Structures are given as structure tokens and as C-alpha cells.
């Protein structure tokens, strides 16, 4: 678990006006718990997005099997960079149905 990544996503929540739980305990289908760096319920897909450190393949695979969109992030996400985090969230896509996206959201993928 990379605490710096969790901290950066908490800062993103404040600065970008998005919902983030960091760190987050994700339940798998067997009732086990996978602690991930962050959970963003409004991005990535209908089940939200979870963030896992790039160097933890096993935890990323367990998280993916639990259902949400999983993004493995590198060291560039250990501190908040507004442009990087906005571009990342644009790429993941807004999936909330009960509220509109934040004003800065463009929905442009990186491709």
C-alpha cells in the first residue's frame, strides 16, 4: 500500500471537487478485503475505479476480480499534479448518474 498515492488522491478530491476514499477497503467475492490506494465511485465504470500501485500486480489482480475498473499507477501519482490527475479522470470517464461531472471535466481519452 502506497500511502503517498492515497494522500495525493485525497488532495485531488479537495482540489478537483470529486469523491475519493483513500485508502479504501474493497471486498472481494469471497468476503476478503483488499486495501487499495483509492476508490473513486464516479469514474471508471458503473462500479467506480480503484487505484493500485503499479508495483503490486497481485493486489491489482485481486481488485480487478472484485469488479471495479482498476488503474495501476506509477510514482508520478505520489504527489498531486492537477493536469495529470484531470487528464487521468478524463480518460477514465464520468459514470455517475445522479450528478453532473465537475466543470473541468472534458471526457477526452488519452488515445
N, C-alpha and C positions, 0 to 999 in steps of 0.2 A: 504494500500500500504506500503510495507516494503522497505524503502529507502536503508537500508544496503544490502538487497538482490540485488537490482538494481545496487548498487555500485560494489558488488562482481562480477556480471556478466559483467560489463564494464571492470573490471580488467581482467577477463577471456578472453575477446575479445583481449585485448592487449597482454597478456602473451601466449595465445594459438593460436593466429592468426585466429580467427573465427569472423564471422559477428554477432554482437549483437546490438540491440536497446534497451536501458534500461533507464528509463521506456518506455513503449510503449502503445499507444492508439489503441486498437483493435476495429474495427467496427463490430457491430452485424448485423443480418439480418434486423432489424428494423431501422437501421441507428444510433442507440445509440452507445456510446463509453464506453468501458470497459478498464480502465487503469490497465495494468499488469506490474509486476516487470521487465520482459524482453521478447524479441522476438528474436528467432534465426531462420532466414529464411532457413538455410541449413540443419537443423536437425529435427528429429521427424516425418516427413511426408512431402508430397508434398506441404502442406500449412505452413510448418515450425512448430516451437514449441514455446509455450508461457509458462512462468514461473509465478506461482501464489503462494503466501504464504500459507502454509499448514493450517493455522487457518482461512482462508476465503473461506468457502465452497460455499457460494452464488456467489461470483465473479468467482470462478473456474467453476461452472456450467454454468454461462453465457458465459464465454470464450469458454468452450467446445462446446456449442451450435453454436458458431460463426464459427467453422470448424477446427481450427488447433489442433495439438496434444497439450495437456495441461499436465504439470507436476507441481504438488503441492510439494513445497519444505519446509523443516523444518529449524530450526535455524542453522544447520550446513552449510547452504548456505549464511549466513550473512557475511561471510568473505571468501576470495578466498583461497582454498586449491587445489593445482594443481592436485594431484592424484584424489581427489573426483570429480572435475569438468571434468577431462578427462574421468574417468570411467562413469560418467553420460552421457556425449556426446557419448561415445562408445555405451552405452546402448540404447540411443535414435535413433542412426543410422544416417548416412550421406545420404541426399536426394537431394543434388544439382546435377544438370545435366550439368551445364555449366563450372564447375571447379572441380578439384580433391580434395579429402579431405586433411586436414593438415597431415604432415608427421608422427605425433604421433598417428594418428587415427588407431585403430585396428578393430573396429566394433564388438568387443566382448560384448555380452549382459551380464547382471549380473546373469542371471539364472544359 
